[in-house]
């Protein structure tokens, strides 16, 4: 079996209470018909999306309201029962599944849209709303969600906020820290914190919501979100280019920003190994072939004639100057199918990698000029011990996804990768997690990106908000937290 249990990671269970029959009976009274105890039904919720880590929870709860979440947490707090909040379980660092027998608190049934203001573009919804469903709802109103991820068909907005998910639209609309206006959160002791503001500006006291954005369910359970949504662009264009070197990928980006300016909404890159895997495992075909690097550029604007003209001028310049050797364009209104096919080449790389064997995943922020050096250094370091070493990501944000595949999990291979990858990143003043978070797999390495004083302060916040440590234990902060 691929998934590794906590014992294989050398983690010990903390002295939380064990689940008993009277606990299950209490939850069945609070949530009639929404308590899952069947081991077979629980299996997929005990294993992460990558099939890399596995817990052994015996109970999953499915609340529908904030009041129910409060009741659950108040009881768990009194009984000292550990809780694992879970959204769509699409995380990539083992943060969304139990490590031992923690109770799974699923937001799957908290999927109600509370309100949407068409003038301000402010959406208020429950945490369990699926990202793609929210986007479909908003598109009917002439708006879009400010974030877009490959996992949009199953990830929950509460989980997106809890992990401060980045994704494909960050270049244009910024991070969730800027677009989330308010949150409703239930704390470890069951008390509900209503910071569900719908204001763009509010300078009254500390901005408490920021504590929970990116806290990975360790400080509180997000139950509702207020988020600022941009208007749906009237004109969306895509260009897919082949570049002969990473230096040309960078130069193309500089030219792109200069010539496309305010309409540039995404600049994604992938190497030829990524393309090979997507073609081999998912049977997708690329209209551009034979290049060591590929770039996907998206523009979003309000005037199709103006945008197409800008894009065509940019493409002419990149071809004439030899920055790109081949390229294709898809205009959304005419070629929606072609546009989706191009995005699939980029969005489904993660899926293709899972078909290639066991995946060691690294999500790193680096100065853009050094982004691909890490991939080449890792390839040279691992040689034939790795099946594939690939690099892709959000170049516009300086975010590299470094992925290493092997036939199966190997501790010696892991030791060759870590902590080398983190030391390399720290030397460049990068971040060891750009958007996936730390979860269970990366928590011990936080010191490569954060000063001791910062980690100590985080531990004090955790102790203050969750003194018994029942919320998503063993995650995000180093052991002993």
N, C-alpha and C positions, 0 to 999 in steps of 0.2 A: 504494500500500500504506500502511496506517495506521501500522504500527510504525516507530519511528525507530531508526536505527542509532547506534552510539556516535559516529561521525564528525559526525552532525548536532548532537550535544551538545558537540562540541569536546573530547572526551576522548581522550587518547593511550594506546596500549597500553604497559604497563610491560614491562621487559625480562625477561619470563619465557621459559622454554624453549618451543620449538615441539614439538608432538606428532609423534613419528616411528613408523615401523613396529615398531621393537623395543619401544616403549612399549605399543602395542596388543597385541603378542604376549605381553608380560608380563601385562597385565590379563586376557587370554583364558585364560592358565594359572591365574590366581588365581580368576577368576569364569567358569568354563566356561558358555557359553550365556547369560551375563548382561551381555554387552558390546554396546552398540548403536553402530554406525558408519554405518548407512544414512541419508543426508541427509534422505530423506522422513520416515523414522521419527523423526528428531531434531527436525523442524520445530516441532511443538507445544511442545517443551521449551525451545526457543530464544526463544519469544515469551511475554510475560507474559499474565495473564488478561485484562487490559484491551486487549490488542493494541496497546500503546502503545510498547513498547521491544523491540528484537530483537537477540540475540547471534548468534554463528556458531560454536558449539561443534561439533566433529566427533566427539565421543565422549561417551557416557553409560554410567556404571557402575551396576550394581544389586546392591550387597552385601546379604547376608541376616543377617550377624552382625557384632558389634563387632570381632572378630578380623580380619575381611575389611576393615572400614573402616580399621583400624590398618595393615594391609598396604598398602592403597591410599595412605594419607596418608604413610606412611614413604617409599614409593617416590617420590611426587610431591615430597616435601620434598627428597629427595636430588637429584632431577632438576630442581628448580626449576620444576615445572609448576603452574600456577594451577588452583584447584578451586572450583567453584560448588556448594555443598550445596543440594539442592532437595527440598522435600516435595511438597505437593499443587499448588504453583505457583498459589496463589490470592491472593498478595500484591498490593497496590495501589500500591506505590512503586518497582517495578522492582528489588526486592532479590533476587528468586528466580530470575532468569535471567542467563545470561552476558552480559557487556558486549562481550567479544571472543570468543576461542576457548577460554575456560576449560573444563576437563573437568567435566561435570555428574555430581555424585555424588547419585544418587537414593535416597531412603529407602523407595521404594514397596514393596519386598519385605521390609522390616523391620517386619512387621505382626503380631507375635506378642504375645499377652497373657501375661505371665510369671506373675503371681499376683494374687489379689484376696482381701483379708481382710474377711469380712462383719461382723466385730465392730467393727473400727476404721474400715472404709470406705476402706482404702488400696489403691490400684490401682498395680501395677507393670507397665509395658508397653514395647515397643519404640517407637522414635520415629516409625515409618511407619504406625502404627495410625490409621485414619481416624476423626475425631471422632464422626461419627454412628454408626459401627459400635461404638465404645466405649460410647456412650450406650445403644445397644440392648442390648448385653451387660449393662451395669450395671442397666438397668431390670428385666431378668429377675431380678436379685438384690435388687431393691428400692432401688436407688441411682440417682443421675444424675451426669453430669460437671458440674463446677462452672462450665464455660463453654459457651456456645451462640453459634454464629455463623451468618450467612446462608450461608457457604461450607462448612457442616459435612459435606455429602455428599462432599466431595473433599479438604478440608484435613487435614493430618497433625498429630498432637499434638506432635511434635517441632518442627514449624514454628510451631505456636501458641506453644510455650514460647520458641523462638528469637526470636520477634517480640513476646513478652509480650502476646499478643492479649487484647483486652478483651471486647467483645461484649455480649450481651443479658442475661446473668445477673450481671454484675459488681456491680450495685447490691445484690444479695442476698448473694453469696458472696465478694465481694472479687476482687482481681486474682490472676493466676497467681503473683505474687511471694509470696503468702501461702498458696496451696493446693499449690504444688509443694514436696514435702518433700525430694526428692533427684533427682539427675541422674547419668547416666553420659555422659561426654563424651570424644571422641578429639581430642587436640590436634594442631596442625599437623605436628609431627614424628612423628606416629603413636602417641605414648604415650597409653594409656587412663587416664582419671581416674575412679575409681569413688567417686562421692559419692551412691550410690543408697540413701540412708538411708530407712527407713520409720518414722521417729519424729516425733512432733509437736514434741518438744522436744529440742534438741541444742545446747548452748552450748560446744562444744569448738572453739575457734579461729575463724578467719574463715569466714563463710558463703559458701564458694566458688561454690555453685550460682547465687547472685545475679548473679555476673559474666556467666554465660552466658544467663540469662533476659533476653531483650531485646537480645542482642548480635548478632542477625541473621546468625549463621553466620560472624562475622568473627574469633572467638576460639577456636572449637572446633566440632566436629560433634556435636550431641546424638544419642546412639544409644538411650538408654532414659530413662524418666521414672517417678518415683514421685509419685503425686498423691493428695491427700485428697479423697474424693468424698462429698457430702452424701446423706442418705437421700432417696429419691424422695418428694416431697410427695404426701399422700393426696388433697388437694383443690387443684385449680388452676382459677382463674377469670380471665376476661378481660373488660375493659370497653373500649369504643372510643367516644371522645367527640369532639364538634366544639366548638371554642372560637372566639370572635369576635375575639380579639386575643392577642398573645404575653403581655401582662401577665396575661391570664386563664389562660393555660397555666401560668405561674409560680405564680399564686395557687392554682390547682387542685392543683399539686404540693405546696405547703405544707399544704393541707387534707388531701391524700392521705396524706402522711407522718404527720400528726397523728392521723388517723382509722383508718388501716390498719396503722400501726406495723410490727410484726415480720413481718406476712404479705406486705408489699409486696415483690415480686421484680423488677419491671421498670416503668419509666416512660419511654416512648419518645414522641417527638413528630415530626411531619412537617408541612410546609406544603402548601397546596392545589396548588402546582405539582408536587410529588412525586406527589400523588394523581392528577393529570391524566396524568402520564407512565406511571404504573403501569396506569391504565385504558386509555390509548391504545395502548401498546406491548405490554402483556402480557394485555390483555382481562380484567383482574380488575375486579370491581365492589365498591364500598364500600356497606355498609348505612347509612352516615351521609354525607350530602352537604351542599354549600352552605356550608361553613365555611372561613375562611382558614387555620385550623390544626386538626390532629387529634392526639389523644393516645391511646396504647395503654397500658393499665394491666394488669399481671398480679399476681395474688396467689397465693401458694403456702403451704399450711399443712397441718395434720394433722386438722382437723375441718371438714367441708364445711358443716355447719349454722352453726357459729360464723363461718366465713369469709364465707359468702354474706350473712349478716345484717350483718356489718361493711361489706361492699361495697355492699349495698343502702342502708344508712344514709348512706354516703358519697355515693352517686349521688343520693339524695334531696336531700341538702344542696347538692350542686353545681348541680343543676337549679333548686332553689328559690331559690338565691342568684344565679342567672344566670351562674355561672362557665362552665357548659357549656350549649349550646342544644339539643343532640341527643345521643343515645347509645344503645348497644346492649350487651348482656352475653352472653357465652358461658360456660357452665359445662362444664368438660372432660368430666365423666362422662356428661352428657346430649348435649352438642353438640360432639363432637370435631371434626367437619367444619367447623363454624362457627368454632371456635377456630383451626384451621389456616388457614382463609381469612383471618381477621383478621391473624394473624401474617404471612401472605404479603404483605399490603399493605405491611408495614414491611420485611420481610426482603428483598423482591425489588426494592426501589428501585434498588439498584446495577445490577442486571440491566436494569431499564427504562431507566436513564440511558445504558447502552452502546448501546441502540437509537436514541438521540436524536442521535447524532453523536459527535465527538471529545469526551472528558470531561477536564476539569481538576479534579482531586480534592484536597480539603483536609480534613484530619482534625485538629481543633483543640480544645484544652481552654481554657475561658474561665470567668470568674465567671458564674454562671448568669443573673444579671440582664442581662448584656450579650450573651448568646448569639446573639440574632437580629439585633442591631444590625449585625453584620458582613455578614450577608446583604443587608440593606437598603442599606448603604453600597456594597457591591459591585455591586448592581443599578443604583444611581444612577451609579456610576463607569463601568460598561461600556455602559449603554444598549443600543442595538441591535446592538452588536458581538457580543454573546453571544446565543445562541438561548434558553437558559434559565439562570437562576441560582436554585438551590434550596437549602433548608436542612432538615436532619432530624438525628436522632441520639438519644443516650442522655442525656436531660435530667437524669436523676437523678444522673449522674456529671459533669455540666458539659461533655459532649463533643458538639461540633457537627461534622456532616459537611456541609461547604460544597462544592457541585458546580456547575460551570459547563460548559455544553455549547455547542458550535459545530458548523457543518457539517463543518469539517475543521480540522486543526492549523494554527495561525497563530502565528508567532513574535511578531508585534506584539501579539496578544491576550495571550500569555503575559507579555510585558513590562508590559502594563497591570495584570495580576493580581499578578505577583511583581516586586519584594519587598513591594508594598503590603500584601498579606494578612498577611505575616509582621511587618511593622512595626506594623500595627494590633494584632495579637495580642500582640506584645512590649510595646506601650504599656499593655495591660491586665494585664500579668504573666501571660499565658497560656502554653500550650505549643503549638509549631507541629506537634507530632504527639502526639495523645492515645493512639492505639493502633495505627496502621498502621506505625509506625516511620519511618525516614529513607531506607533503601534506597539506590537510585541517584539517584532524582529529587530528594530533599530534603537530601542530605548537606551541601551547601554552605551551608545555612541554619541549621545547628545553633547558631550563635552568637546567634541570636535568642532561644533558650531556655536556653542554657548559657553560663556564664562561661568566659572564655579559659582560666583555671586548670583548670576541669573538663575541657575538651576536651583540653588538654595532658596531663592525667593519663590520659584514655582512650587517647590516642596512645601513652603509655608502656606501658599494659597490652597494647595491640596489639603493640608492638615486643617486649615480653617473651615473650608467649605464641606469637607468630607472627612471628619475626624476619625471615623472608624475604617476609612479606606474601602468602603463597599462598592464604589462605582468604578467599573471597568478596571479592576486591579491587575497588576503585572504589566500595565501598558504605559507608554509614553515617557514616564520618569524612571530613572535608574532604580535597580533593586534596592530595597531598604526605604523606598518612598511610601 
